[in-house]
Amino acid sequence: MVLLKVNVLAVLVAAIVQWVFGYLWYGLLFKKDYKALVQTEGAAAPNAGGVMALIFIANIILTFALAKIIPLTGWTGFGKGALVGAILGLGFVVPPLFAGHISEGKPFKLFGINALYWLIAMYLSGGILAIW
């Protein structure tokens, strides 16, 4: 089926890059701030392995969608693919993320950490997928 025809290796590599970048972003660079902003009293700690597996599945879904959209632009090369990823991030990820943070009363700093992660992750993924 044409809908499913993508470069699976490119999708996997881009998803792995997103996943590793997420670890660096949330686990090292913003670990202290992120934990303080999402800490909830009395909440049970989630199963870290299960969470990481589900995040990787989400990364695969997002990179698969990018892999289907980027060829529609006709753009090739890292820079143009990265631009597609950034535009899609600004248009389809940041607005609902912002709406969710505002409606749930979450701190703006948390929105900033999350939004910048997704913009950079989609930028990198778009670039990777476009050169493949």
C-alpha positions in Angstrom: 0.0 0.0 0.0 1.4 3.4 -1.0 0.4 5.0 2.3 2.7 2.8 4.2 5.6 3.1 1.8 8.4 4.8 3.7 12.1 4.3 4.3 11.8 2.3 7.5 15.4 2.7 8.4 15.2 6.5 8.1 12.1 6.5 10.3 13.8 4.3 13.0 17.0 6.5 13.0 15.0 9.7 13.3 12.8 8.2 16.1 16.0 7.0 17.9 17.5 10.5 17.6 14.3 12.0 19.0 14.3 9.5 21.8 18.0 10.0 22.7 17.5 13.8 22.4 14.6 13.5 24.8 16.7 11.7 27.3 19.4 14.4 27.1 16.8 17.2 27.3 14.6 15.9 30.1 17.1 13.6 31.8 20.2 15.8 31.9 19.7 19.4 30.6 16.4 20.2 32.3 16.1 17.4 34.8 15.9 19.5 37.9 13.5 22.1 36.5 11.3 19.5 34.8 11.0 17.3 37.9 10.1 20.3 40.1 7.5 21.5 37.6 5.7 18.2 37.2 6.1 16.9 40.7 2.7 15.9 42.2 2.2 15.1 45.9 1.4 11.5 46.6 1.5 10.3 43.0 3.1 6.9 42.4 6.3 6.9 40.3 5.6 5.5 36.8 7.3 2.4 35.5 10.3 4.1 33.8 10.8 1.2 31.3 7.2 1.2 30.2 7.2 5.0 29.9 10.4 5.0 27.8 8.9 2.3 25.5 5.7 4.3 25.0 7.6 7.4 24.3 9.6 5.5 21.6 6.4 4.3 20.0 5.2 7.9 20.0 8.5 9.0 18.4 8.0 6.4 15.7 4.5 7.6 14.9 5.6 11.2 14.7 8.6 10.4 12.4 6.4 8.2 10.2 4.1 11.1 9.7 7.0 13.4 8.9 8.3 10.8 6.5 5.0 10.9 4.6 4.7 14.7 4.6 8.3 15.8 3.7 8.2 14.2 0.2 5.0 16.1 -0.6 7.0 19.3 -0.3 9.5 18.2 -2.9 12.3 19.6 -0.7 15.5 17.6 -0.1 18.5 18.2 2.0 18.9 18.6 5.8 18.0 22.3 6.0 14.8 22.1 4.0 13.6 18.9 5.8 14.5 20.5 9.1 12.4 23.6 8.1 9.4 21.3 7.3 9.8 19.7 10.7 10.0 23.1 12.4 7.0 24.4 10.6 4.9 21.4 11.4 6.0 21.6 15.0 5.0 25.3 15.2 1.7 24.6 13.5 0.6 21.2 14.8 2.5 20.6 18.1 3.0 23.9 19.9 -0.6 25.3 19.7 -2.3 22.2 21.3 0.5 21.9 23.8 0.1 25.5 24.7 -3.7 25.1 25.0 -3.2 22.1 27.3 -0.7 23.8 29.5 -2.9 26.9 29.8 -6.2 25.1 30.5 -4.5 22.8 33.0 -2.9 25.7 34.8 0.6 24.4 34.3 3.6 26.7 34.6 4.7 28.6 31.5 8.2 27.4 32.1 7.0 23.8 31.7 5.4 24.8 28.4 8.7 26.3 27.3 10.7 23.2 28.2 8.2 20.9 26.4 7.6 23.1 23.3 11.3 23.7 22.7 12.0 20.0 23.0 9.4 19.1 20.3 10.5 21.9 18.0 14.1 20.8 18.1 13.2 17.1 17.9 11.0 17.7 14.8 13.7 20.0 13.3 16.3 17.2 13.7 13.9 14.5 12.5 12.8 16.5 9.5 16.4 17.0 8.5 17.3 13.4 8.9 14.3 12.2 6.9 14.9 14.6 4.1 18.5 13.5 3.4 17.4 9.9 3.3 
